[in-house]
């Protein structure tokens, strides 16, 4: 009887609530999956647009290589200097998988921030794909590096982010040139000039070893227009083109807002392209574009 009463008075089990599963076609954060995929694709857009200034750099590098001279090239961070150096290497040297084909007359490596002599040699050996690139003392690393540079027939060694190099690493590069007569080119920001010209006895020989120099300039308005056209043709369909070069005032605004730095210009182009994906009704007219970019300040160029 007690069991019957208990059963009679027991609450009715609640009905299971329906769980709503989001369908793949539904918007996430206000964007459809197609919009999100397009924005992620644009966010990864990366390219190289050769300009007259690049050809001037390549001609200068060719001269240093042929004459076995050492020097340095400077450009503001974001100018595209390092990408141009990498393209110069790619134009002269082929890879088979992760290894360089012989001869590899042009060699390019970027420094890590510590910039010690061991970091320099480990970076070079790592680019060669050497199995012992991180093992051994400075003497061992030096011997392996010099052997590989000679075996691959390297004629010009370009060091990117050279303003990270410490004094001992710069001395190693001087010794490398003295023993192998390989042209050594330092590529970095304008701070590199301050490093080489330090008023200290230890830097006198360094300064006198890198006397040739070249400046990688900022983009002109014509350069900006060419970069915009190249970027739109590379990454946007005909239907989704921004057509920014139709308005000269927009090109001038993008030149100012990018500071003539190609990486900064690419950032702006990605922003505008993504904004039009989010708001297809946004009119790409000069007044709207200038208003959209009003929050962005131009980058700082060389100080002093």
C-alpha positions as CSV (number, residue, x, y, z in Angstrom):
1,X,0.0,0.0,0.0
2,X,2.8,2.4,0.9
3,X,4.5,1.6,-2.3
4,X,1.3,2.2,-4.3
5,X,0.9,5.7,-2.6
6,X,4.6,6.5,-3.3
7,X,4.1,5.6,-6.9
8,X,0.9,7.6,-7.1
9,X,2.5,10.7,-5.5
10,X,5.8,10.6,-7.4
11,X,6.3,13.6,-9.7
12,X,6.0,13.1,-13.4
13,X,9.4,13.1,-15.1
14,X,10.1,16.3,-16.9
15,X,10.0,16.2,-20.7
16,X,13.4,16.2,-22.2
17,X,14.2,19.7,-23.6
18,X,15.0,19.9,-27.3
19,X,18.7,20.6,-27.9
20,X,19.2,23.0,-30.8
21,X,22.1,22.0,-33.0
22,X,23.5,24.8,-35.1
23,X,23.2,24.0,-38.8
24,X,26.4,24.5,-40.9
25,X,24.6,27.2,-43.0
26,X,23.9,29.4,-39.9
27,X,25.9,32.6,-39.2
28,X,28.6,32.6,-36.5
29,X,29.3,35.9,-34.9
30,X,27.2,37.5,-37.6
31,X,29.1,35.8,-40.4
32,X,28.0,32.9,-42.5
33,X,30.5,30.1,-42.9
34,X,31.2,31.2,-46.5
35,X,32.0,34.8,-45.2
36,X,34.2,33.4,-42.4
37,X,36.1,31.2,-44.9
38,X,36.6,34.1,-47.2
39,X,37.9,36.4,-44.4
40,X,40.3,33.7,-43.2
41,X,41.6,33.3,-46.8
42,X,42.1,37.1,-47.2
43,X,43.8,37.2,-43.8
44,X,46.4,34.7,-45.1
45,X,47.0,36.6,-48.3
46,X,50.7,37.0,-48.9
47,X,52.5,37.8,-52.1
48,X,55.5,39.5,-53.6
49,X,55.2,42.4,-56.1
50,X,58.5,43.2,-57.9
51,X,59.0,46.9,-58.6
52,X,61.7,49.2,-60.0
53,X,63.2,49.6,-56.5
54,X,63.6,45.8,-56.3
55,X,65.4,45.7,-59.6
56,X,67.7,48.5,-58.4
57,X,68.5,46.4,-55.3
58,X,69.2,43.3,-57.4
59,X,71.5,45.2,-59.7
60,X,73.4,46.5,-56.7
61,X,73.6,43.0,-55.2
62,X,74.9,41.6,-58.5
63,X,77.7,44.2,-58.5
64,X,78.7,43.4,-54.9
65,X,78.8,39.7,-55.7
66,X,80.8,40.1,-58.9
67,X,83.3,42.5,-57.4
68,X,83.5,40.5,-54.1
69,X,82.6,43.5,-52.0
70,X,81.0,43.7,-48.6
71,X,78.3,46.3,-47.7
72,X,74.9,46.8,-46.2
73,X,71.4,47.7,-47.3
74,X,68.8,49.4,-45.1
75,X,65.1,49.9,-45.2
76,X,62.4,50.7,-42.7
77,X,60.8,47.7,-41.0
78,X,57.8,46.6,-43.2
79,X,59.4,48.1,-46.4
80,X,59.6,44.6,-48.0
81,X,63.4,44.6,-48.0
82,X,63.7,41.1,-46.5
83,X,61.2,39.6,-48.9
84,X,63.1,41.2,-51.8
85,X,66.3,39.6,-50.5
86,X,64.6,36.2,-50.3
87,X,63.2,36.6,-53.8
88,X,66.7,37.5,-55.1
89,X,68.0,34.2,-53.6
90,X,65.1,32.3,-55.1
91,X,65.9,33.7,-58.5
92,X,69.4,32.4,-58.4
93,X,69.2,29.1,-56.4
94,X,67.0,26.1,-56.8
95,X,65.9,23.7,-54.0
96,X,65.3,20.0,-54.2
97,X,63.0,19.4,-51.3
98,X,64.6,21.0,-48.3
99,X,68.1,21.0,-49.8
100,X,69.8,23.5,-52.2
101,X,71.1,22.4,-55.5
102,X,74.8,22.9,-56.2
103,X,75.9,25.5,-57.1
104,X,74.0,27.8,-54.7
105,X,75.7,31.1,-55.5
106,X,73.4,33.3,-53.5
107,X,72.7,32.5,-49.8
108,X,70.2,34.3,-47.6
109,X,69.5,33.8,-43.9
110,X,67.6,35.8,-41.3
111,X,69.1,36.3,-37.8
112,X,67.3,35.5,-34.6
113,X,67.2,38.2,-31.9
114,X,70.1,37.1,-29.8
115,X,72.5,37.4,-32.7
116,X,75.6,35.7,-31.3
117,X,78.2,34.1,-33.4
118,X,76.9,30.6,-32.7
119,X,73.4,31.8,-33.7
120,X,74.8,33.1,-36.9
121,X,76.4,29.8,-37.8
122,X,73.4,27.7,-36.6
123,X,71.1,29.8,-38.8
124,X,73.3,29.3,-41.9
125,X,73.7,25.5,-41.3
126,X,70.0,25.2,-40.6
127,X,69.3,26.8,-44.0
128,X,71.6,24.3,-45.6
129,X,69.7,21.5,-43.9
130,X,72.8,20.3,-42.1
131,X,72.0,17.5,-39.6
132,X,74.5,18.9,-37.1
133,X,73.4,22.5,-37.3
134,X,72.8,22.8,-33.5
135,X,75.6,20.7,-32.2
136,X,79.1,21.5,-31.2
137,X,81.2,24.5,-30.1
138,X,81.8,27.7,-32.0
139,X,84.9,26.2,-33.6
140,X,82.9,23.2,-34.8
141,X,80.1,25.4,-36.1
142,X,82.5,27.7,-37.9
143,X,84.3,24.8,-39.6
144,X,81.0,23.2,-40.8
145,X,79.7,26.6,-42.1
146,X,82.8,27.5,-44.0
147,X,83.0,24.0,-45.5
148,X,79.4,24.2,-46.7
149,X,79.7,27.7,-48.1
150,X,82.7,26.5,-50.1
151,X,81.1,23.2,-51.2
152,X,78.0,24.9,-52.5
153,X,79.9,27.6,-54.3
154,X,78.3,30.5,-52.4
155,X,79.5,33.9,-53.8
156,X,77.3,36.3,-51.8
157,X,76.0,35.8,-48.3
158,X,73.0,38.1,-47.3
159,X,72.2,38.4,-43.6
160,X,68.6,39.5,-43.0
161,X,67.7,41.3,-39.7
162,X,71.5,42.1,-39.4
163,X,70.8,44.7,-36.7
164,X,70.5,41.8,-34.3
165,X,74.1,40.8,-34.9
166,X,76.4,41.1,-31.9
167,X,80.0,42.3,-32.2
168,X,81.5,38.7,-32.1
169,X,79.2,37.7,-35.0
170,X,80.3,40.7,-37.1
171,X,83.9,39.8,-36.4
172,X,83.2,36.2,-37.7
173,X,81.8,37.7,-40.9
174,X,84.9,39.7,-41.4
175,X,87.0,36.6,-40.9
176,X,84.8,34.7,-43.3
177,X,85.3,37.4,-46.0
178,X,89.1,37.5,-45.4
179,X,89.5,33.7,-45.8
180,X,86.9,32.9,-48.5
181,X,86.4,36.2,-50.4
182,X,82.6,35.7,-50.2
183,X,80.7,39.0,-50.5
184,X,78.9,39.6,-47.2
185,X,75.8,41.9,-47.3
186,X,74.0,43.0,-44.1
187,X,70.3,43.8,-44.5
188,X,68.4,45.5,-41.8
189,X,66.7,48.7,-40.5
190,X,68.4,52.1,-40.3
191,X,69.6,51.2,-36.8
192,X,72.2,49.0,-38.6
193,X,73.9,52.2,-39.7
194,X,74.2,53.3,-36.1
195,X,75.7,49.9,-35.1
196,X,78.3,49.9,-37.8
197,X,79.2,53.6,-37.1
198,X,79.6,53.2,-33.3
199,X,82.3,55.5,-31.8
200,X,84.2,52.6,-30.2
201,X,87.6,51.1,-31.1
202,X,86.1,47.6,-31.5
203,X,83.8,48.8,-34.3
204,X,86.4,50.7,-36.4
205,X,87.4,47.5,-38.3
206,X,83.7,46.6,-38.6
207,X,82.8,49.9,-40.1
208,X,85.7,49.8,-42.5
209,X,84.7,46.3,-43.7
210,X,81.2,47.3,-44.8
211,X,81.7,50.5,-46.8
212,X,79.3,49.9,-49.7
213,X,75.7,50.7,-49.0
214,X,72.3,50.9,-50.6
215,X,68.9,52.2,-49.3
216,X,65.7,50.4,-50.0
217,X,63.2,53.2,-50.5
218,X,59.6,53.6,-49.5
219,X,56.9,53.2,-52.1
220,X,55.9,56.1,-54.4
221,X,52.3,56.8,-55.3
222,X,52.9,55.0,-58.7
223,X,54.3,52.0,-56.8
224,X,51.3,51.9,-54.5
225,X,48.9,51.8,-57.5
226,X,50.9,48.9,-59.0
227,X,50.9,47.0,-55.7
228,X,47.1,47.5,-55.3
229,X,46.4,46.3,-58.8
230,X,48.7,43.2,-58.3
231,X,47.1,42.4,-54.9
232,X,43.5,42.6,-56.2
233,X,44.3,40.5,-59.3
234,X,46.0,37.9,-57.2
235,X,43.6,37.5,-54.3
236,X,40.1,38.8,-55.4
237,X,37.7,37.6,-58.0
238,X,36.6,40.0,-60.7
239,X,33.2,40.3,-58.9
240,X,34.9,41.2,-55.6
241,X,37.5,43.6,-56.9
242,X,37.9,46.8,-54.8
243,X,39.0,48.9,-57.8
244,X,40.8,51.3,-55.5
245,X,43.0,52.6,-58.3
246,X,40.0,54.1,-60.0
247,X,40.3,57.0,-57.6
248,X,43.6,58.9,-57.5
249,X,42.7,60.5,-54.1
250,X,42.3,57.0,-52.6
251,X,45.8,56.0,-53.9
252,X,47.2,59.1,-52.3
253,X,45.4,58.3,-49.0
254,X,46.7,54.8,-49.0
255,X,50.3,56.1,-49.8
256,X,50.0,58.4,-46.8
257,X,48.4,55.8,-44.4
258,X,50.9,53.1,-45.3
259,X,53.8,55.4,-45.0
260,X,55.0,53.9,-48.3
261,X,55.6,50.6,-46.5
262,X,54.4,47.7,-48.6
263,X,53.6,45.4,-45.6
264,X,51.5,48.3,-44.1
265,X,49.8,48.7,-47.4
266,X,48.9,45.0,-47.5
267,X,47.4,45.3,-44.0
268,X,45.1,48.1,-45.2
269,X,44.1,46.1,-48.4
270,X,43.2,43.1,-46.2
271,X,41.2,45.3,-43.9
272,X,39.2,46.9,-46.7
273,X,38.6,43.5,-48.4
274,X,37.4,41.9,-45.2
275,X,35.2,44.9,-44.5
276,X,33.4,44.5,-47.8
277,X,32.9,40.8,-47.1
278,X,31.2,41.8,-43.8
279,X,29.2,44.6,-45.4
280,X,28.6,43.9,-49.1
281,X,26.6,47.2,-49.3
282,X,29.6,49.3,-48.3
283,X,30.3,51.8,-51.1
284,X,34.0,51.9,-52.0
285,X,34.0,55.6,-52.7
286,X,36.8,58.0,-51.6
287,X,34.9,59.6,-48.8
288,X,33.9,56.3,-47.2
289,X,37.3,54.8,-47.6
290,X,39.0,57.9,-46.0
291,X,36.5,57.8,-43.2
292,X,37.2,54.1,-42.6
293,X,40.9,54.7,-42.4
294,X,40.7,57.8,-40.3
295,X,41.5,55.8,-37.2
296,X,44.8,54.6,-38.6
297,X,48.0,56.6,-38.2
298,X,50.8,56.3,-40.6
299,X,53.9,54.3,-39.5
300,X,57.1,56.0,-38.3
301,X,59.9,56.2,-40.8
302,X,63.6,56.8,-40.1
303,X,64.2,58.8,-36.9
304,X,66.6,61.8,-37.2
